[in-house]
Amino acid sequence: MEWRYAAASVTGASHVQQQLPCQDAWQIQQTNGGMIACVADGAGSAKRSDIGSRTLVDHLCQALAPQLNEIITHSNGTQLLVDAIDKVRQELSEQGPIAEFHATLCGLIATSQGQMVFHIGDGVILGINPADWQDYVISEPENGEYADMTYFFTLPGWQQHLRIWCPHKPYPLWFLMSDGVSGFAVTGGQTAGPQENFLKPVHQYLSTVSADQGSQALSGTLQDKRAAAISHDDKTLAWLYMNQN
């Protein structure tokens, strides 16, 4: 099983103006056993959320990559994921107050044995059948009492907001995105789904180029003035595709 992928994070206009770093991060790791992808969005209100998001995605991919089949197939698989997140929390708490590292998490594990989605807070995860864009699964944002509130892996009750589920069938195409992208990549209304006018051309182009070319193209797309007009936030989009032809 070999996945193709491309991803990019860009600094939002508001952070550029404030001379702040990009607080989003992504990491994708492919092994003989499968693939793990993570996207994290650091909270703008947290002083070191860029470190929190980067540490989270890097450490999760590194720790879980050797155990992907076990996570999918064994009864203790979800506990391995919980333990890995908890270890990141412990490591960050040794560097300072953990609230300084607030970040959300979107993640996907895919092996020949199945697929698993894991999600804390906002952002969106989409699994799509590229032969029929109405055939999809979605993990939607979880917001708090107000629309601009969400949940982070650094909060005391984080496990209550860790959503883990497996799609009823494997999907060959996945997008993981931070909330800076979901405003133009996901349809609104009562039924959220892929915004075909945006995601379909992205998929079609990325399918024809190398990972490096694809990541550069994604970065350019996310920095486009039209994207900036919709959201001033940092933006991350990851594309993962297993060509079954």
C-alpha positions in Angstrom: 0.0 0.0 0.0 1.6 3.2 -1.1 0.0 6.6 -0.6 0.7 9.8 -2.5 0.6 13.0 -0.5 1.2 16.7 -0.5 0.7 19.3 2.2 1.4 22.9 3.1 1.0 25.3 6.0 1.0 29.1 5.4 1.0 32.0 7.7 -2.3 34.0 7.8 -2.5 37.7 7.0 -3.3 38.5 10.6 -0.1 36.8 11.9 2.0 38.4 9.2 0.8 41.8 10.2 1.6 41.0 13.9 4.9 39.4 13.0 3.9 36.1 14.5 4.9 32.7 13.3 2.6 30.2 11.6 0.9 28.3 14.4 -0.3 25.4 12.2 1.8 22.3 11.6 1.5 19.0 9.7 3.4 15.8 9.4 2.9 12.7 7.3 4.8 9.5 7.6 4.6 6.4 5.4 5.8 3.0 6.4 5.6 -0.5 5.0 2.6 -1.0 7.3 0.7 2.1 6.1 0.5 5.8 6.6 -0.2 8.3 9.4 -1.1 12.0 8.8 -1.6 14.7 11.4 -2.6 18.4 11.1 -2.5 20.7 14.2 -3.7 24.3 14.6 -2.2 26.2 17.5 -4.5 28.6 19.4 -3.9 32.2 18.6 -4.4 33.0 22.3 -1.6 30.7 23.5 2.0 32.1 23.7 3.8 29.0 22.4 1.1 27.2 20.4 3.4 27.0 17.3 5.7 24.8 19.4 2.7 22.8 20.7 1.3 22.1 17.2 4.7 21.2 15.8 5.6 18.9 18.7 2.3 17.2 18.6 2.3 16.2 14.9 6.0 15.3 14.9 5.9 13.2 18.0 2.6 11.4 17.2 3.8 10.4 13.7 7.2 9.2 15.0 5.7 7.3 18.0 2.8 5.7 16.1 4.3 4.9 12.7 5.8 1.5 13.9 2.4 0.5 15.4 -0.1 1.3 12.7 -1.5 -2.2 12.1 -1.7 -2.8 15.8 -3.7 0.4 16.3 -6.2 -0.5 13.6 -6.6 -4.2 14.5 -6.0 -4.7 18.2 -8.5 -4.0 21.0 -6.0 -1.7 22.7 -5.3 0.3 19.6 -7.1 3.4 20.7 -5.2 3.3 24.0 -1.9 3.4 22.1 -3.1 6.7 20.5 -4.3 8.1 23.8 -0.9 7.2 25.4 1.0 8.9 22.6 -0.9 12.1 23.0 -0.5 12.0 26.8 3.2 11.6 26.4 3.4 14.8 24.2 1.4 16.6 27.0 3.9 15.4 29.6 6.9 16.5 27.5 5.4 20.0 26.9 4.4 20.5 30.5 8.1 20.1 31.4 8.8 23.2 29.3 6.2 25.4 30.9 2.5 25.8 31.6 0.8 23.5 29.2 -1.9 26.1 28.4 0.8 28.0 26.5 0.9 25.1 23.9 -2.8 24.8 23.1 -3.5 23.1 19.7 -6.2 21.2 17.9 -5.6 17.9 16.1 -6.8 16.2 12.9 -5.4 12.8 12.2 -5.7 9.8 9.9 -4.2 6.3 10.0 -4.5 4.0 7.0 -3.3 0.5 6.5 -4.3 -2.5 4.4 -6.4 -3.6 7.5 -8.5 -0.4 7.7 -8.6 3.3 8.3 -9.0 5.4 11.5 -9.8 9.0 12.1 -8.9 10.9 15.3 -9.9 14.5 16.0 -9.8 17.0 18.7 -11.4 20.5 18.3 -12.0 22.3 15.0 -10.6 21.6 11.5 -12.1 19.1 9.1 -11.2 15.6 7.9 -12.7 14.4 4.7 -12.6 10.9 3.1 -13.8 10.8 -0.5 -14.5 8.4 -3.3 -13.0 10.4 -6.2 -15.3 8.4 -8.6 -18.4 9.8 -6.8 -17.9 13.0 -4.8 -21.2 12.5 -3.1 -19.7 9.4 -1.5 -17.8 10.8 1.4 -17.3 10.7 5.2 -16.5 13.8 7.3 -15.3 14.6 10.7 -16.6 18.1 11.4 -15.3 20.7 13.8 -16.2 20.5 17.5 -16.7 24.0 18.9 -17.5 25.2 22.4 -20.3 27.3 23.7 -19.5 30.0 21.1 -18.6 29.6 17.4 -15.0 30.8 18.0 -14.4 28.4 20.9 -12.9 25.0 20.4 -11.1 22.2 22.3 -7.3 21.5 22.6 -5.2 18.4 23.4 -3.7 20.5 26.2 -6.9 21.0 28.2 -7.6 19.0 31.4 -10.5 17.1 30.0 -9.0 16.5 26.5 -9.9 12.8 26.3 -13.6 13.7 26.5 -13.1 15.6 23.2 -10.9 13.0 21.4 -13.2 11.6 18.7 -12.0 8.3 17.2 -13.8 6.4 14.5 -13.3 4.1 11.5 -15.1 4.6 8.2 -17.4 1.8 7.1 -15.2 1.2 4.1 -11.8 2.4 3.0 -11.7 5.7 1.1 -8.8 6.3 -1.4 -8.8 10.1 -1.1 -8.5 12.2 2.1 -8.1 15.8 3.0 -7.1 17.1 6.4 -7.4 20.8 7.0 -7.2 23.5 9.7 -10.1 25.8 10.2 -8.4 28.5 8.1 -9.1 26.3 5.0 -12.5 24.8 5.9 -14.3 28.0 5.1 -13.7 27.6 1.4 -13.0 23.8 1.2 -16.2 22.5 2.9 -19.8 23.3 2.1 -21.9 25.1 4.7 -25.4 24.5 5.7 -26.9 21.6 7.6 -25.0 18.9 5.7 -21.2 19.7 5.5 -19.3 18.1 2.6 -16.5 18.6 0.1 -16.6 21.9 -1.8 -16.1 20.3 -5.2 -15.4 23.5 -7.0 -12.2 23.9 -4.9 -11.1 20.4 -3.8 -11.8 18.5 -7.1 -9.4 20.6 -9.2 -6.8 20.5 -6.4 -7.1 16.7 -6.4 -6.9 16.4 -10.1 -3.7 18.6 -10.3 -2.0 16.9 -7.4 -2.5 13.5 -8.9 -0.3 14.5 -11.8 2.7 16.0 -10.1 5.4 15.0 -7.5 5.0 15.5 -3.8 7.4 18.5 -3.8 5.6 20.1 -6.7 2.2 19.4 -5.1 3.2 20.9 -1.8 4.6 24.1 -3.5 1.3 24.4 -5.5 -0.8 24.0 -2.3 1.3 26.7 -0.6 0.6 29.0 -3.5 -3.1 28.2 -3.5 -3.4 28.9 0.2 -1.6 32.2 -0.1 -3.9 33.3 -2.9 -5.7 36.6 -2.3 -9.0 34.9 -2.6 -8.2 32.5 0.2 -6.9 35.4 2.3 -10.1 37.3 1.8 -12.1 34.4 3.2 -9.9 33.9 6.3 -7.0 35.8 7.8 -6.0 32.8 9.8 -3.1 30.4 9.3 -4.0 27.7 6.7 -3.0 24.0 6.4 -4.2 21.5 3.8 -3.0 17.9 3.5 -4.0 15.7 0.5 -3.6 11.9 0.6 -4.4 9.6 -2.2 -4.0 5.9 -2.9 -4.4 5.3 -6.6 -6.2 2.0 -7.1 -6.0 1.9 -10.9 
